[in-house]
Amino acid sequence: MKRPGVRPGYGRMPLAAAPLGSVLLALPLGVAVLGPLFAESPVSGVSAPYATSDARYPLGTDGLGRDVLALLLHGGRSALGMALGAVAIAYLVGGLVGLLAASARRQWVDELLIRPLDVLLPLPTLLVISVIAVGWRGSPQAIALAVAAVNVAPVARLVRGAALDAASSPVTEAMRLQGESRIRVQFDHIARSVITPVAADIGTRITLAVFLVGSANFLGLGLNPTAPDWAVSIARGREGLLLQPWAVLAPAAMLVMFTVGLNLLADRLLGRSRRTREAVR
């Protein structure tokens, strides 16, 4: 029986969204992981700058005379690796803090864990990255840690808010009374309750991390200006955009496909999970 006021299929992703998202996500990931195996490291001055008609370079060369295709194949590991690493660190630290705060038996423990992180919330993200970049210029690890640091607080608050009901539920109390270990209560029951909100957030969180890492590299706060990185290539190639558009369009397309494909796939998987829970009920 249809619910009144609700159109059939409303709010559901089209069936084509899952394969489309998979294709859009697989291409930049495949280039990032396997690309360096199929191209030599780009070297400055291998050809004339902004060449577009040399058969040796299908996508032409950039302003330094480097092969744009080689830059594209080598630039994904840093661009996506830093973003994915930053999100993993943010969820590892922030998720653990959020779980511990939600299940704390004392209010002061909750406050002690969460309130210090609130200091990070109003700080401008690029300001934090630029301060860290001054001390560790050109370090991908430093940029990843900076992006992770600005995401720890929102992740912790998200996980804490999602886990509060489960942490105070009768099931949790029963597990404690039965003598279940704290680790099992935390990760076997409470952590499972936050899977859905985390799945909904992670696509947006990775997209934001890709944007922040790319912004840092684009503004010259991250990697060396000649590094083979998608964002660095965009920053360097914008000066000759009209002469050699592929130097900008190719890496930009990789970043766009990755973020769009990731969110399409995450939305589709989240919708499938929601429908499964409704069918069980």
C-alpha positions in Angstrom: 0.0 0.0 0.0 1.4 3.4 -1.0 1.8 6.0 1.8 -0.3 9.1 1.2 1.6 12.1 0.0 4.7 10.2 -1.1 5.4 9.6 -4.7 6.7 6.2 -5.8 10.4 6.1 -5.9 10.7 9.7 -4.5 14.0 10.3 -2.9 15.6 7.2 -4.4 18.6 7.3 -6.7 18.0 6.0 -10.2 19.2 2.5 -10.9 21.8 3.8 -13.3 23.4 5.8 -10.6 25.3 2.9 -9.1 27.1 1.7 -12.3 27.6 5.3 -13.4 29.1 6.1 -10.0 31.3 3.0 -10.2 32.7 3.9 -13.6 33.3 7.6 -12.7 35.1 6.5 -9.5 37.0 3.6 -11.0 38.7 5.6 -13.8 40.5 8.2 -11.6 41.3 5.5 -9.0 42.7 3.3 -11.7 44.8 6.1 -13.1 46.1 7.0 -9.6 47.0 3.4 -8.7 48.2 2.0 -12.0 49.2 5.1 -13.9 52.8 5.3 -12.8 53.3 1.8 -14.1 52.6 2.8 -17.6 54.5 6.1 -17.9 58.0 7.3 -17.0 58.4 10.1 -14.5 57.8 13.4 -16.3 61.1 15.4 -16.9 61.3 19.1 -17.5 62.3 20.3 -21.0 61.6 17.0 -22.9 59.9 19.1 -25.6 58.8 22.6 -26.5 56.4 24.2 -24.0 52.7 24.0 -24.8 53.2 21.6 -27.7 50.0 20.3 -29.1 50.9 18.6 -32.4 53.8 16.3 -31.3 52.7 12.7 -31.9 54.9 11.5 -29.0 52.7 13.3 -26.6 49.0 12.6 -27.1 47.9 15.3 -24.7 50.7 17.7 -25.5 53.2 19.3 -23.1 52.8 21.8 -20.3 54.6 25.2 -19.8 57.8 23.4 -18.8 57.8 21.1 -21.8 56.7 18.0 -19.8 54.4 15.3 -21.1 50.9 16.1 -19.9 49.8 12.5 -20.1 52.8 11.4 -18.0 51.9 14.1 -15.4 48.3 12.9 -15.4 49.3 9.3 -14.8 51.7 10.2 -12.0 49.6 12.9 -10.4 46.8 10.9 -8.9 48.7 9.2 -6.0 49.5 12.4 -4.2 46.2 14.1 -5.0 43.9 11.3 -3.8 46.4 9.6 -1.4 46.6 12.7 0.8 42.9 13.2 0.8 42.0 9.6 1.6 44.8 9.4 4.2 43.5 12.6 5.9 39.9 11.3 6.1 41.2 7.9 7.5 43.1 9.7 10.2 40.2 12.0 11.0 37.8 9.1 11.4 40.3 7.0 13.4 40.9 9.8 15.9 37.6 11.7 15.8 35.5 8.5 15.6 37.3 7.0 18.7 36.8 10.2 20.6 33.2 10.4 19.6 32.5 6.8 20.7 34.2 7.3 24.0 32.4 10.6 24.7 29.0 9.1 23.9 29.4 6.1 26.1 31.1 8.0 29.0 29.3 7.4 32.4 30.3 10.8 33.7 29.3 14.1 32.2 32.7 15.6 32.9 34.4 12.9 30.8 32.2 13.7 27.9 33.0 17.4 28.3 36.7 16.7 28.7 36.8 14.8 25.4 34.6 17.0 23.2 35.1 20.6 24.4 38.8 20.9 23.5 38.0 19.9 20.0 35.5 22.7 19.7 38.4 25.1 19.6 39.3 23.7 16.2 35.8 24.3 14.7 36.0 28.1 14.1 39.6 28.1 12.8 39.8 28.9 9.1 40.9 25.7 7.4 43.3 27.2 4.9 44.9 29.2 7.7 45.6 26.0 9.6 47.1 24.4 6.5 49.2 27.4 5.7 50.6 27.6 9.2 51.6 23.9 9.1 52.9 24.2 5.5 55.3 27.0 6.6 57.1 24.5 8.9 56.9 21.5 6.6 57.1 22.9 3.1 56.4 20.4 0.3 55.6 17.6 2.7 52.5 15.5 1.7 52.4 14.0 5.2 52.1 17.5 6.7 49.3 18.5 4.4 47.4 15.2 5.1 47.8 15.8 8.9 46.6 19.4 8.6 43.5 18.4 6.6 42.9 15.5 9.1 43.2 17.9 12.0 40.5 20.3 10.8 38.2 17.3 10.2 38.7 15.6 13.6 36.3 17.9 15.5 33.3 17.6 13.1 33.8 13.8 12.8 33.9 13.4 16.6 30.7 15.4 17.1 29.0 13.5 14.3 29.9 10.1 15.8 29.1 11.2 19.3 25.6 12.5 18.3 24.9 9.3 16.3 26.1 7.0 19.2 24.3 8.7 22.1 21.0 6.8 21.7 22.8 3.4 21.4 25.1 4.1 24.3 22.2 4.7 26.6 19.9 2.0 25.2 18.6 -1.0 27.2 20.7 -3.3 25.0 23.9 -1.6 26.0 22.9 -1.7 29.7 22.1 -5.4 29.4 25.4 -6.1 27.8 27.2 -4.3 30.6 25.2 -6.2 33.3 26.1 -9.5 31.6 29.8 -8.6 32.0 30.6 -8.0 28.4 33.9 -6.2 27.9 34.0 -2.5 27.3 35.6 -3.1 23.9 32.9 -5.4 22.8 30.2 -3.0 23.9 31.9 -0.1 22.1 32.6 -1.8 18.8 30.1 -4.7 18.6 27.0 -2.6 19.4 27.6 1.2 19.7 29.9 1.5 16.8 27.5 -0.4 14.5 24.8 2.2 15.3 26.8 4.9 13.6 27.5 3.1 10.3 24.6 4.8 8.5 25.4 8.4 9.4 29.1 7.8 8.8 28.3 6.3 5.4 26.2 9.4 4.6 29.0 11.7 5.7 32.1 10.0 4.3 31.4 10.8 0.7 31.1 14.5 1.5 34.1 14.3 3.9 36.3 12.8 1.2 35.1 15.4 -1.3 35.9 18.2 1.1 39.4 16.6 1.8 40.1 16.5 -2.0 39.1 20.1 -2.2 41.3 21.2 0.7 44.3 19.2 -0.5 43.8 20.5 -4.0 43.4 24.1 -2.7 46.6 23.8 -0.7 48.6 22.6 -3.7 46.9 25.0 -6.0 47.9 28.0 -3.8 51.4 26.8 -3.4 51.0 25.8 0.3 51.6 22.1 -0.3 53.8 20.3 -2.7 56.6 21.7 -4.8 55.2 23.8 -7.7 56.8 21.4 -10.2 55.5 18.2 -8.5 53.5 15.8 -10.7 50.2 16.3 -8.9 46.7 17.0 -10.4 46.1 20.2 -8.4 49.6 21.5 -9.0 49.2 20.7 -12.7 46.0 22.8 -12.8 47.7 25.7 -11.0 50.7 25.6 -13.3 48.7 25.0 -16.5 46.1 27.8 -16.0 48.6 30.4 -17.3 48.6 28.7 -20.7 45.0 27.5 -20.7 44.2 28.9 -24.1 47.5 27.5 -25.6 47.3 24.0 -24.0 43.8 23.3 -22.4 44.6 19.6 -21.7 47.2 20.5 -19.1 44.3 21.9 -17.0 41.2 20.0 -18.3 42.7 16.5 -17.9 43.6 16.6 -14.2 40.5 18.7 -13.4 38.3 16.0 -15.1 40.0 13.3 -12.9 39.2 15.2 -9.7 35.6 15.9 -10.8 35.0 12.3 -11.8 36.3 11.0 -8.5 34.2 13.3 -6.3 31.0 12.9 -8.4 31.4 9.1 -8.7 32.1 8.7 -5.0 29.0 10.6 -4.0 26.8 8.8 -6.5 28.0 5.4 -5.3 27.7 6.4 -1.6 24.2 7.7 -2.1 23.2 4.5 -3.9 24.6 2.2 -1.3 23.1 4.3 1.5 19.7 4.1 -0.2 19.9 0.3 -0.6 20.9 0.0 3.1 17.9 2.1 4.1 15.5 0.0 2.0 16.9 -3.2 3.5 16.2 -2.0 7.0 12.7 -1.0 6.1 12.0 -4.4 4.6 13.3 -6.1 7.8 10.9 -4.0 9.8 
